Amino acid sequence: MAKKYGKTVIDVNESYTSKTLWDGSILKNLGGKASILFRGKRVNRDIHGARNILIRFLTKVIDGLSPQGACSLNITKAGFCGFGVLK
């Protein structure tokens, strides 16, 4: 369907996006909690997961556009951390 309308679809694996913390570590016991506490900040779990999916998407797109090895997107978890922080 996308090809018919001249669109591109990019698959992004969403596995562990709610459990992956800003430093790249995996939270083992997330359970049914609605928010995550990380380094003193409370973050909404769904927003956190969406943020991590965005990071994976951007990494995939930028890496795919550059000649192999010429450029790599390195969005650090801490450098993209203001998104979804609750007070």
PDB file of N, CA, C and O in Angstrom:
ATOM      1  N   MET A   1       0.824  -1.183   0.000  1.00  0.00           N
ATOM      2  CA  MET A   1       0.000   0.000   0.000  1.00  0.00           C
ATOM      3  C   MET A   1       0.876   1.259   0.000  1.00  0.00           C
ATOM      4  O   MET A   1       0.597   2.209  -0.730  1.00  0.00           O
ATOM      5  N   ALA A   2       1.922   1.264   0.808  1.00  0.00           N
ATOM      6  CA  ALA A   2       2.795   2.442   0.874  1.00  0.00           C
ATOM      7  C   ALA A   2       3.436   2.729  -0.480  1.00  0.00           C
ATOM      8  O   ALA A   2       3.526   3.882  -0.902  1.00  0.00           O
ATOM      9  N   LYS A   3       3.877   1.682  -1.150  1.00  0.00           N
ATOM     10  CA  LYS A   3       4.527   1.844  -2.455  1.00  0.00           C
ATOM     11  C   LYS A   3       3.567   2.459  -3.473  1.00  0.00           C
ATOM     12  O   LYS A   3       3.968   3.275  -4.303  1.00  0.00           O
ATOM     13  N   LYS A   4       2.311   2.063  -3.401  1.00  0.00           N
ATOM     14  CA  LYS A   4       1.285   2.587  -4.305  1.00  0.00           C
ATOM     15  C   LYS A   4       1.174   4.108  -4.200  1.00  0.00           C
ATOM     16  O   LYS A   4       0.931   4.791  -5.195  1.00  0.00           O
ATOM     17  N   TYR A   5       1.355   4.628  -2.991  1.00  0.00           N
ATOM     18  CA  TYR A   5       1.240   6.068  -2.746  1.00  0.00           C
ATOM     19  C   TYR A   5       2.593   6.778  -2.664  1.00  0.00           C
ATOM     20  O   TYR A   5       2.660   7.947  -2.286  1.00  0.00           O
ATOM     21  N   GLY A   6       3.664   6.072  -3.016  1.00  0.00           N
ATOM     22  CA  GLY A   6       4.988   6.680  -3.025  1.00  0.00           C
ATOM     23  C   GLY A   6       5.569   6.925  -1.644  1.00  0.00           C
ATOM     24  O   GLY A   6       6.368   7.844  -1.459  1.00  0.00           O
ATOM     25  N   LYS A   7       5.176   6.114  -0.678  1.00  0.00           N
ATOM     26  CA  LYS A   7       5.645   6.270   0.705  1.00  0.00           C
ATOM     27  C   LYS A   7       6.652   5.179   1.043  1.00  0.00           C
ATOM     28  O   LYS A   7       6.669   4.116   0.422  1.00  0.00           O
ATOM     29  N   THR A   8       7.473   5.453   2.020  1.00  0.00           N
ATOM     30  CA  THR A   8       8.448   4.488   2.508  1.00  0.00           C
ATOM     31  C   THR A   8       8.059   4.062   3.918  1.00  0.00           C
ATOM     32  O   THR A   8       7.699   4.892   4.753  1.00  0.00           O
ATOM     33  N   VAL A   9       8.136   2.775   4.169  1.00  0.00           N
ATOM     34  CA  VAL A   9       7.847   2.243   5.500  1.00  0.00           C
ATOM     35  C   VAL A   9       9.159   1.755   6.096  1.00  0.00           C
ATOM     36  O   VAL A   9       9.905   1.013   5.457  1.00  0.00           O
ATOM     37  N   ILE A  10       9.434   2.173   7.316  1.00  0.00           N
ATOM     38  CA  ILE A  10      10.639   1.737   8.017  1.00  0.00           C
ATOM     39  C   ILE A  10      10.207   1.006   9.277  1.00  0.00           C
ATOM     40  O   ILE A  10       9.592   1.595  10.165  1.00  0.00           O
ATOM     41  N   ASP A  11      10.532  -0.280   9.351  1.00  0.00           N
ATOM     42  CA  ASP A  11      10.187  -1.079  10.526  1.00  0.00           C
ATOM     43  C   ASP A  11      11.160  -0.790  11.654  1.00  0.00           C
ATOM     44  O   ASP A  11      12.371  -0.718  11.447  1.00  0.00           O
ATOM     45  N   VAL A  12      10.613  -0.626  12.849  1.00  0.00           N
ATOM     46  CA  VAL A  12      11.431  -0.416  14.040  1.00  0.00           C
ATOM     47  C   VAL A  12      10.972  -1.421  15.089  1.00  0.00           C
ATOM     48  O   VAL A  12       9.786  -1.491  15.412  1.00  0.00           O
ATOM     49  N   ASN A  13      11.897  -2.184  15.609  1.00  0.00           N
ATOM     50  CA  ASN A  13      11.581  -3.172  16.634  1.00  0.00           C
ATOM     51  C   ASN A  13      11.345  -2.460  17.965  1.00  0.00           C
ATOM     52  O   ASN A  13      12.229  -1.771  18.474  1.00  0.00           O
ATOM     53  N   GLU A  14      10.153  -2.632  18.518  1.00  0.00           N
ATOM     54  CA  GLU A  14       9.822  -1.938  19.765  1.00  0.00           C
ATOM     55  C   GLU A  14      10.145  -2.754  21.019  1.00  0.00           C
ATOM     56  O   GLU A  14       9.836  -2.322  22.129  1.00  0.00           O
ATOM     57  N   SER A  15      10.755  -3.916  20.857  1.00  0.00           N
ATOM     58  CA  SER A  15      11.082  -4.759  22.013  1.00  0.00           C
ATOM     59  C   SER A  15      11.928  -4.018  23.039  1.00  0.00           C
ATOM     60  O   SER A  15      12.913  -3.366  22.692  1.00  0.00           O
ATOM     61  N   TYR A  16      11.545  -4.122  24.273  1.00  0.00           N
ATOM     62  CA  TYR A  16      12.266  -3.567  25.430  1.00  0.00           C
ATOM     63  C   TYR A  16      12.348  -2.041  25.450  1.00  0.00           C
ATOM     64  O   TYR A  16      13.137  -1.492  26.219  1.00  0.00           O
ATOM     65  N   THR A  17      11.566  -1.341  24.639  1.00  0.00           N
ATOM     66  CA  THR A  17      11.673   0.120  24.616  1.00  0.00           C
ATOM     67  C   THR A  17      11.172   0.758  25.903  1.00  0.00           C
ATOM     68  O   THR A  17      11.669   1.814  26.298  1.00  0.00           O
ATOM     69  N   SER A  18      10.196   0.139  26.567  1.00  0.00           N
ATOM     70  CA  SER A  18       9.734   0.679  27.852  1.00  0.00           C
ATOM     71  C   SER A  18      10.709   0.338  28.968  1.00  0.00           C
ATOM     72  O   SER A  18      10.772   1.033  29.982  1.00  0.00           O
ATOM     73  N   LYS A  19      11.470  -0.735  28.776  1.00  0.00           N
ATOM     74  CA  LYS A  19      12.394  -1.209  29.812  1.00  0.00           C
ATOM     75  C   LYS A  19      13.819  -0.699  29.646  1.00  0.00           C
ATOM     76  O   LYS A  19      14.624  -0.833  30.568  1.00  0.00           O
ATOM     77  N   THR A  20      14.153  -0.115  28.493  1.00  0.00           N
ATOM     78  CA  THR A  20      15.511   0.368  28.257  1.00  0.00           C
ATOM     79  C   THR A  20      15.659   1.761  28.847  1.00  0.00           C
ATOM     80  O   THR A  20      14.966   2.695  28.444  1.00  0.00           O
ATOM     81  N   LEU A  21      16.564   1.889  29.799  1.00  0.00           N
ATOM     82  CA  LEU A  21      16.771   3.166  30.481  1.00  0.00           C
ATOM     83  C   LEU A  21      17.684   4.068  29.663  1.00  0.00           C
ATOM     84  O   LEU A  21      18.273   3.633  28.673  1.00  0.00           O
ATOM     85  N   TRP A  22      17.800   5.330  30.081  1.00  0.00           N
ATOM     86  CA  TRP A  22      18.555   6.335  29.334  1.00  0.00           C
ATOM     87  C   TRP A  22      20.015   5.983  29.169  1.00  0.00           C
ATOM     88  O   TRP A  22      20.659   6.422  28.216  1.00  0.00           O
ATOM     89  N   ASP A  23      20.545   5.194  30.089  1.00  0.00           N
ATOM     90  CA  ASP A  23      21.956   4.822  29.986  1.00  0.00           C
ATOM     91  C   ASP A  23      22.150   3.525  29.195  1.00  0.00           C
ATOM     92  O   ASP A  23      23.269   3.024  29.082  1.00  0.00           O
ATOM     93  N   GLY A  24      21.046   2.981  28.644  1.00  0.00           N
ATOM     94  CA  GLY A  24      21.124   1.765  27.844  1.00  0.00           C
ATOM     95  C   GLY A  24      20.892   0.487  28.622  1.00  0.00           C
ATOM     96  O   GLY A  24      20.746  -0.577  28.021  1.00  0.00           O
ATOM     97  N   SER A  25      20.854   0.561  29.950  1.00  0.00           N
ATOM     98  CA  SER A  25      20.606  -0.637  30.744  1.00  0.00           C
ATOM     99  C   SER A  25      19.131  -1.031  30.655  1.00  0.00           C
ATOM    100  O   SER A  25      18.277  -0.208  30.325  1.00  0.00           O
ATOM    101  N   ILE A  26      18.843  -2.303  30.955  1.00  0.00           N
ATOM    102  CA  ILE A  26      17.484  -2.838  30.864  1.00  0.00           C
ATOM    103  C   ILE A  26      16.911  -2.996  32.273  1.00  0.00           C
ATOM    104  O   ILE A  26      17.539  -3.599  33.144  1.00  0.00           O
ATOM    105  N   LEU A  27      15.729  -2.456  32.483  1.00  0.00           N
ATOM    106  CA  LEU A  27      15.023  -2.587  33.757  1.00  0.00           C
ATOM    107  C   LEU A  27      14.346  -3.949  33.775  1.00  0.00           C
ATOM    108  O   LEU A  27      13.521  -4.238  32.909  1.00  0.00           O
ATOM    109  N   LYS A  28      14.680  -4.785  34.742  1.00  0.00           N
ATOM    110  CA  LYS A  28      14.189  -6.163  34.753  1.00  0.00           C
ATOM    111  C   LYS A  28      12.780  -6.297  35.324  1.00  0.00           C
ATOM    112  O   LYS A  28      11.988  -7.081  34.800  1.00  0.00           O
ATOM    113  N   ASN A  29      12.446  -5.569  36.363  1.00  0.00           N
ATOM    114  CA  ASN A  29      11.164  -5.741  37.047  1.00  0.00           C
ATOM    115  C   ASN A  29      10.253  -4.543  36.850  1.00  0.00           C
ATOM    116  O   ASN A  29       9.967  -3.818  37.803  1.00  0.00           O
ATOM    117  N   LEU A  30       9.798  -4.329  35.635  1.00  0.00           N
ATOM    118  CA  LEU A  30       8.921  -3.198  35.350  1.00  0.00           C
ATOM    119  C   LEU A  30       7.500  -3.474  35.819  1.00  0.00           C
ATOM    120  O   LEU A  30       6.840  -2.585  36.356  1.00  0.00           O
ATOM    121  N   GLY A  31       7.025  -4.699  35.619  1.00  0.00           N
ATOM    122  CA  GLY A  31       5.675  -5.068  36.046  1.00  0.00           C
ATOM    123  C   GLY A  31       4.624  -4.177  35.415  1.00  0.00           C
ATOM    124  O   GLY A  31       4.728  -3.832  34.238  1.00  0.00           O
ATOM    125  N   GLY A  32       3.608  -3.797  36.188  1.00  0.00           N
ATOM    126  CA  GLY A  32       2.527  -2.962  35.680  1.00  0.00           C
ATOM    127  C   GLY A  32       2.675  -1.503  36.037  1.00  0.00           C
ATOM    128  O   GLY A  32       1.710  -0.745  35.947  1.00  0.00           O
ATOM    129  N   LYS A  33       3.867  -1.091  36.440  1.00  0.00           N
ATOM    130  CA  LYS A  33       4.082   0.302  36.841  1.00  0.00           C
ATOM    131  C   LYS A  33       3.838   1.258  35.679  1.00  0.00           C
ATOM    132  O   LYS A  33       4.227   0.980  34.544  1.00  0.00           O
ATOM    133  N   ALA A  34       3.187   2.395  35.972  1.00  0.00           N
ATOM    134  CA  ALA A  34       2.893   3.395  34.938  1.00  0.00           C
ATOM    135  C   ALA A  34       4.072   4.326  34.701  1.00  0.00           C
ATOM    136  O   ALA A  34       4.135   4.999  33.672  1.00  0.00           O
ATOM    137  N   SER A  35       5.011   4.370  35.649  1.00  0.00           N
ATOM    138  CA  SER A  35       6.164   5.255  35.497  1.00  0.00           C
ATOM    139  C   SER A  35       7.427   4.549  35.964  1.00  0.00           C
ATOM    140  O   SER A  35       7.380   3.535  36.662  1.00  0.00           O
ATOM    141  N   ILE A  36       8.548   5.111  35.562  1.00  0.00           N
ATOM    142  CA  ILE A  36       9.865   4.564  35.881  1.00  0.00           C
ATOM    143  C   ILE A  36      10.626   5.617  36.669  1.00  0.00           C
ATOM    144  O   ILE A  36      10.575   6.799  36.329  1.00  0.00           O
ATOM    145  N   LEU A  37      11.328   5.209  37.709  1.00  0.00           N
ATOM    146  CA  LEU A  37      12.182   6.129  38.454  1.00  0.00           C
ATOM    147  C   LEU A  37      13.619   5.857  38.030  1.00  0.00           C
ATOM    148  O   LEU A  37      14.126   4.748  38.200  1.00  0.00           O
ATOM    149  N   PHE A  38      14.279   6.888  37.470  1.00  0.00           N
ATOM    150  CA  PHE A  38      15.650   6.731  36.990  1.00  0.00           C
ATOM    151  C   PHE A  38      16.447   7.956  37.384  1.00  0.00           C
ATOM    152  O   PHE A  38      16.123   9.071  36.975  1.00  0.00           O
ATOM    153  N   ARG A  39      17.483   7.757  38.172  1.00  0.00           N
ATOM    154  CA  ARG A  39      18.349   8.847  38.642  1.00  0.00           C
ATOM    155  C   ARG A  39      17.550   9.999  39.232  1.00  0.00           C
ATOM    156  O   ARG A  39      17.834  11.167  38.967  1.00  0.00           O
ATOM    157  N   GLY A  40      16.550   9.656  40.035  1.00  0.00           N
ATOM    158  CA  GLY A  40      15.763  10.662  40.739  1.00  0.00           C
ATOM    159  C   GLY A  40      14.658  11.304  39.925  1.00  0.00           C
ATOM    160  O   GLY A  40      13.953  12.175  40.435  1.00  0.00           O
ATOM    161  N   LYS A  41      14.487  10.901  38.674  1.00  0.00           N
ATOM    162  CA  LYS A  41      13.443  11.459  37.805  1.00  0.00           C
ATOM    163  C   LYS A  41      12.370  10.396  37.571  1.00  0.00           C
ATOM    164  O   LYS A  41      12.682   9.232  37.323  1.00  0.00           O
ATOM    165  N   ARG A  42      11.110  10.807  37.653  1.00  0.00           N
ATOM    166  CA  ARG A  42      10.010   9.896  37.352  1.00  0.00           C
ATOM    167  C   ARG A  42       9.572  10.128  35.911  1.00  0.00           C
ATOM    168  O   ARG A  42       9.278  11.257  35.518  1.00  0.00           O
ATOM    169  N   VAL A  43       9.533   9.055  35.127  1.00  0.00           N
ATOM    170  CA  VAL A  43       9.236   9.141  33.703  1.00  0.00           C
ATOM    171  C   VAL A  43       8.038   8.246  33.392  1.00  0.00           C
ATOM    172  O   VAL A  43       7.986   7.098  33.835  1.00  0.00           O
ATOM    173  N   ASN A  44       7.071   8.771  32.627  1.00  0.00           N
ATOM    174  CA  ASN A  44       5.934   7.980  32.188  1.00  0.00           C
ATOM    175  C   ASN A  44       6.426   6.853  31.294  1.00  0.00           C
ATOM    176  O   ASN A  44       7.194   7.078  30.359  1.00  0.00           O
ATOM    177  N   ARG A  45       5.981   5.650  31.588  1.00  0.00           N
ATOM    178  CA  ARG A  45       6.457   4.459  30.887  1.00  0.00           C
ATOM    179  C   ARG A  45       6.127   4.492  29.389  1.00  0.00           C
ATOM    180  O   ARG A  45       6.971   4.132  28.569  1.00  0.00           O
ATOM    181  N   ASP A  46       4.920   4.916  29.023  1.00  0.00           N
ATOM    182  CA  ASP A  46       4.531   4.947  27.608  1.00  0.00           C
ATOM    183  C   ASP A  46       5.311   6.009  26.832  1.00  0.00           C
ATOM    184  O   ASP A  46       5.742   5.772  25.703  1.00  0.00           O
ATOM    185  N   ILE A  47       5.486   7.172  27.441  1.00  0.00           N
ATOM    186  CA  ILE A  47       6.259   8.235  26.786  1.00  0.00           C
ATOM    187  C   ILE A  47       7.714   7.801  26.642  1.00  0.00           C
ATOM    188  O   ILE A  47       8.349   8.054  25.619  1.00  0.00           O
ATOM    189  N   HIS A  48       8.227   7.151  27.666  1.00  0.00           N
ATOM    190  CA  HIS A  48       9.602   6.649  27.641  1.00  0.00           C
ATOM    191  C   HIS A  48       9.780   5.633  26.507  1.00  0.00           C
ATOM    192  O   HIS A  48      10.772   5.677  25.779  1.00  0.00           O
ATOM    193  N   GLY A  49       8.815   4.723  26.363  1.00  0.00           N
ATOM    194  CA  GLY A  49       8.877   3.733  25.289  1.00  0.00           C
ATOM    195  C   GLY A  49       8.826   4.385  23.914  1.00  0.00           C
ATOM    196  O   GLY A  49       9.569   4.001  23.010  1.00  0.00           O
ATOM    197  N   ALA A  50       7.942   5.379  23.760  1.00  0.00           N
ATOM    198  CA  ALA A  50       7.824   6.094  22.483  1.00  0.00           C
ATOM    199  C   ALA A  50       9.117   6.827  22.153  1.00  0.00           C
ATOM    200  O   ALA A  50       9.537   6.864  20.996  1.00  0.00           O
ATOM    201  N   ARG A  51       9.742   7.403  23.158  1.00  0.00           N
ATOM    202  CA  ARG A  51      11.015   8.112  22.988  1.00  0.00           C
ATOM    203  C   ARG A  51      12.095   7.152  22.484  1.00  0.00           C
ATOM    204  O   ARG A  51      12.868   7.483  21.586  1.00  0.00           O
ATOM    205  N   ASN A  52      12.131   5.962  23.077  1.00  0.00           N
ATOM    206  CA  ASN A  52      13.129   4.978  22.667  1.00  0.00           C
ATOM    207  C   ASN A  52      12.863   4.461  21.251  1.00  0.00           C
ATOM    208  O   ASN A  52      13.805   4.185  20.509  1.00  0.00           O
ATOM    209  N   ILE A  53      11.583   4.329  20.869  1.00  0.00           N
ATOM    210  CA  ILE A  53      11.255   3.941  19.495  1.00  0.00           C
ATOM    211  C   ILE A  53      11.728   5.030  18.530  1.00  0.00           C
ATOM    212  O   ILE A  53      12.277   4.726  17.471  1.00  0.00           O
ATOM    213  N   LEU A  54      11.516   6.294  18.893  1.00  0.00           N
ATOM    214  CA  LEU A  54      11.988   7.409  18.061  1.00  0.00           C
ATOM    215  C   LEU A  54      13.505   7.363  17.890  1.00  0.00           C
ATOM    216  O   LEU A  54      14.009   7.568  16.786  1.00  0.00           O
ATOM    217  N   ILE A  55      14.227   7.098  18.964  1.00  0.00           N
ATOM    218  CA  ILE A  55      15.691   7.014  18.887  1.00  0.00           C
ATOM    219  C   ILE A  55      16.101   5.882  17.944  1.00  0.00           C
ATOM    220  O   ILE A  55      17.001   6.054  17.122  1.00  0.00           O
ATOM    221  N   ARG A  56      15.447   4.730  18.060  1.00  0.00           N
ATOM    222  CA  ARG A  56      15.770   3.606  17.163  1.00  0.00           C
ATOM    223  C   ARG A  56      15.472   3.961  15.706  1.00  0.00           C
ATOM    224  O   ARG A  56      16.245   3.628  14.808  1.00  0.00           O
ATOM    225  N   PHE A  57      14.339   4.643  15.479  1.00  0.00           N
ATOM    226  CA  PHE A  57      13.966   5.059  14.123  1.00  0.00           C
ATOM    227  C   PHE A  57      15.002   6.021  13.548  1.00  0.00           C
ATOM    228  O   PHE A  57      15.486   5.821  12.434  1.00  0.00           O
ATOM    229  N   LEU A  58      15.344   7.063  14.306  1.00  0.00           N
ATOM    230  CA  LEU A  58      16.307   8.055  13.820  1.00  0.00           C
ATOM    231  C   LEU A  58      17.659   7.421  13.531  1.00  0.00           C
ATOM    232  O   LEU A  58      18.304   7.748  12.535  1.00  0.00           O
ATOM    233  N   THR A  59      18.083   6.522  14.396  1.00  0.00           N
ATOM    234  CA  THR A  59      19.352   5.833  14.197  1.00  0.00           C
ATOM    235  C   THR A  59      19.314   5.023  12.902  1.00  0.00           C
ATOM    236  O   THR A  59      20.267   5.041  12.123  1.00  0.00           O
ATOM    237  N   LYS A  60      18.217   4.319  12.680  1.00  0.00           N
ATOM    238  CA  LYS A  60      18.076   3.490  11.484  1.00  0.00           C
ATOM    239  C   LYS A  60      18.054   4.344  10.212  1.00  0.00           C
ATOM    240  O   LYS A  60      18.690   3.992   9.218  1.00  0.00           O
ATOM    241  N   VAL A  61      17.332   5.450  10.243  1.00  0.00           N
ATOM    242  CA  VAL A  61      17.225   6.323   9.067  1.00  0.00           C
ATOM    243  C   VAL A  61      18.561   6.977   8.741  1.00  0.00           C
ATOM    244  O   VAL A  61      19.006   6.930   7.595  1.00  0.00           O
ATOM    245  N   ILE A  62      19.204   7.584   9.730  1.00  0.00           N
ATOM    246  CA  ILE A  62      20.474   8.285   9.493  1.00  0.00           C
ATOM    247  C   ILE A  62      21.555   7.307   9.057  1.00  0.00           C
ATOM    248  O   ILE A  62      22.311   7.591   8.127  1.00  0.00           O
ATOM    249  N   ASP A  63      21.632   6.163   9.719  1.00  0.00           N
ATOM    250  CA  ASP A  63      22.637   5.166   9.336  1.00  0.00           C
ATOM    251  C   ASP A  63      22.382   4.647   7.924  1.00  0.00           C
ATOM    252  O   ASP A  63      23.326   4.324   7.203  1.00  0.00           O
ATOM    253  N   GLY A  64      21.106   4.565   7.522  1.00  0.00           N
ATOM    254  CA  GLY A  64      20.756   4.086   6.189  1.00  0.00           C
ATOM    255  C   GLY A  64      21.026   5.099   5.094  1.00  0.00           C
ATOM    256  O   GLY A  64      21.223   4.720   3.939  1.00  0.00           O
ATOM    257  N   LEU A  65      21.039   6.376   5.432  1.00  0.00           N
ATOM    258  CA  LEU A  65      21.258   7.429   4.438  1.00  0.00           C
ATOM    259  C   LEU A  65      22.726   7.681   4.142  1.00  0.00           C
ATOM    260  O   LEU A  65      23.072   8.136   3.051  1.00  0.00           O
ATOM    261  N   SER A  66      23.583   7.391   5.096  1.00  0.00           N
ATOM    262  CA  SER A  66      25.003   7.695   4.913  1.00  0.00           C
ATOM    263  C   SER A  66      25.725   6.507   4.278  1.00  0.00           C
ATOM    264  O   SER A  66      25.332   5.358   4.480  1.00  0.00           O
ATOM    265  N   PRO A  67      26.786   6.787   3.506  1.00  0.00           N
ATOM    266  CA  PRO A  67      27.599   5.686   2.986  1.00  0.00           C
ATOM    267  C   PRO A  67      28.136   4.875   4.161  1.00  0.00           C
ATOM    268  O   PRO A  67      28.428   5.427   5.222  1.00  0.00           O
ATOM    269  N   GLN A  68      28.263   3.586   3.970  1.00  0.00           N
ATOM    270  CA  GLN A  68      28.650   2.709   5.072  1.00  0.00           C
ATOM    271  C   GLN A  68      29.916   3.194   5.775  1.00  0.00           C
ATOM    272  O   GLN A  68      30.973   3.355   5.164  1.00  0.00           O
ATOM    273  N   GLY A  69      29.772   3.419   7.068  1.00  0.00           N
ATOM    274  CA  GLY A  69      30.888   3.839   7.891  1.00  0.00           C
ATOM    275  C   GLY A  69      31.192   5.322   7.858  1.00  0.00           C
ATOM    276  O   GLY A  69      32.016   5.798   8.639  1.00  0.00           O
ATOM    277  N   ALA A  70      30.540   6.073   6.961  1.00  0.00           N
ATOM    278  CA  ALA A  70      30.849   7.502   6.827  1.00  0.00           C
ATOM    279  C   ALA A  70      30.265   8.329   7.963  1.00  0.00           C
ATOM    280  O   ALA A  70      30.891   9.282   8.428  1.00  0.00           O
ATOM    281  N   CYS A  71      29.086   7.973   8.403  1.00  0.00           N
ATOM    282  CA  CYS A  71      28.413   8.764   9.429  1.00  0.00           C
ATOM    283  C   CYS A  71      27.512   7.844  10.227  1.00  0.00           C
ATOM    284  O   CYS A  71      26.826   6.994   9.661  1.00  0.00           O
ATOM    285  N   SER A  72      27.512   8.009  11.508  1.00  0.00           N
ATOM    286  CA  SER A  72      26.639   7.208  12.351  1.00  0.00           C
ATOM    287  C   SER A  72      25.986   8.112  13.375  1.00  0.00           C
ATOM    288  O   SER A  72      26.653   8.920  14.021  1.00  0.00           O
ATOM    289  N   LEU A  73      24.680   7.972  13.522  1.00  0.00           N
ATOM    290  CA  LEU A  73      23.960   8.757  14.512  1.00  0.00           C
ATOM    291  C   LEU A  73      24.201   8.146  15.875  1.00  0.00           C
ATOM    292  O   LEU A  73      23.986   6.951  16.074  1.00  0.00           O
ATOM    293  N   ASN A  74      24.643   8.960  16.806  1.00  0.00           N
ATOM    294  CA  ASN A  74      24.891   8.473  18.153  1.00  0.00           C
ATOM    295  C   ASN A  74      24.134   9.362  19.127  1.00  0.00           C
ATOM    296  O   ASN A  74      24.711  10.245  19.760  1.00  0.00           O
ATOM    297  N   ILE A  75      22.827   9.116  19.237  1.00  0.00           N
ATOM    298  CA  ILE A  75      22.024   9.874  20.199  1.00  0.00           C
ATOM    299  C   ILE A  75      22.198   9.195  21.540  1.00  0.00           C
ATOM    300  O   ILE A  75      21.704   8.088  21.752  1.00  0.00           O
ATOM    301  N   THR A  76      22.888   9.844  22.429  1.00  0.00           N
ATOM    302  CA  THR A  76      23.068   9.254  23.746  1.00  0.00           C
ATOM    303  C   THR A  76      21.767   9.350  24.513  1.00  0.00           C
ATOM    304  O   THR A  76      20.983  10.277  24.308  1.00  0.00           O
ATOM    305  N   LYS A  77      21.542   8.408  25.382  1.00  0.00           N
ATOM    306  CA  LYS A  77      20.324   8.403  26.181  1.00  0.00           C
ATOM    307  C   LYS A  77      20.237   9.670  27.013  1.00  0.00           C
ATOM    308  O   LYS A  77      19.171  10.281  27.092  1.00  0.00           O
ATOM    309  N   ALA A  78      21.319  10.071  27.626  1.00  0.00           N
ATOM    310  CA  ALA A  78      21.304  11.265  28.476  1.00  0.00           C
ATOM    311  C   ALA A  78      21.107  12.536  27.665  1.00  0.00           C
ATOM    312  O   ALA A  78      20.544  13.507  28.171  1.00  0.00           O
ATOM    313  N   GLY A  79      21.558  12.550  26.415  1.00  0.00           N
ATOM    314  CA  GLY A  79      21.431  13.731  25.583  1.00  0.00           C
ATOM    315  C   GLY A  79      20.029  13.970  25.060  1.00  0.00           C
ATOM    316  O   GLY A  79      19.759  15.013  24.464  1.00  0.00           O
ATOM    317  N   PHE A  80      19.142  13.027  25.273  1.00  0.00           N
ATOM    318  CA  PHE A  80      17.782  13.121  24.762  1.00  0.00           C
ATOM    319  C   PHE A  80      16.801  12.895  25.906  1.00  0.00           C
ATOM    320  O   PHE A  80      15.718  12.346  25.703  1.00  0.00           O
ATOM    321  N   CYS A  81      17.184  13.322  27.117  1.00  0.00           N
ATOM    322  CA  CYS A  81      16.466  12.897  28.313  1.00  0.00           C
ATOM    323  C   CYS A  81      15.361  13.825  28.785  1.00  0.00           C
ATOM    324  O   CYS A  81      14.616  13.443  29.688  1.00  0.00           O
ATOM    325  N   GLY A  82      15.210  15.015  28.233  1.00  0.00           N
ATOM    326  CA  GLY A  82      14.186  15.921  28.731  1.00  0.00           C
ATOM    327  C   GLY A  82      12.780  15.528  28.342  1.00  0.00           C
ATOM    328  O   GLY A  82      11.816  16.116  28.833  1.00  0.00           O
ATOM    329  N   PHE A  83      12.646  14.562  27.482  1.00  0.00           N
ATOM    330  CA  PHE A  83      11.362  14.163  26.930  1.00  0.00           C
ATOM    331  C   PHE A  83      10.634  13.212  27.878  1.00  0.00           C
ATOM    332  O   PHE A  83      11.130  12.121  28.158  1.00  0.00           O
ATOM    333  N   GLY A  84       9.471  13.612  28.371  1.00  0.00           N
ATOM    334  CA  GLY A  84       8.641  12.719  29.180  1.00  0.00           C
ATOM    335  C   GLY A  84       8.953  12.697  30.654  1.00  0.00           C
ATOM    336  O   GLY A  84       8.453  11.826  31.366  1.00  0.00           O
ATOM    337  N   VAL A  85       9.756  13.616  31.141  1.00  0.00           N
ATOM    338  CA  VAL A  85      10.089  13.645  32.566  1.00  0.00           C
ATOM    339  C   VAL A  85       8.949  14.291  33.338  1.00  0.00           C
ATOM    340  O   VAL A  85       8.494  15.384  33.002  1.00  0.00           O
ATOM    341  N   LEU A  86       8.495  13.603  34.371  1.00  0.00           N
ATOM    342  CA  LEU A  86       7.425  14.116  35.222  1.00  0.00           C
ATOM    343  C   LEU A  86       8.016  14.712  36.483  1.00  0.00           C
ATOM    344  O   LEU A  86       9.050  14.246  36.963  1.00  0.00           O
ATOM    345  N   LYS A  87       7.384  15.722  37.019  1.00  0.00           N
ATOM    346  CA  LYS A  87       7.870  16.316  38.270  1.00  0.00           C
ATOM    347  C   LYS A  87       7.034  15.837  39.423  1.00  0.00           C
ATOM    348  O   LYS A  87       7.281  16.223  40.566  1.00  0.00           O
TER     349      LYS A  87
END
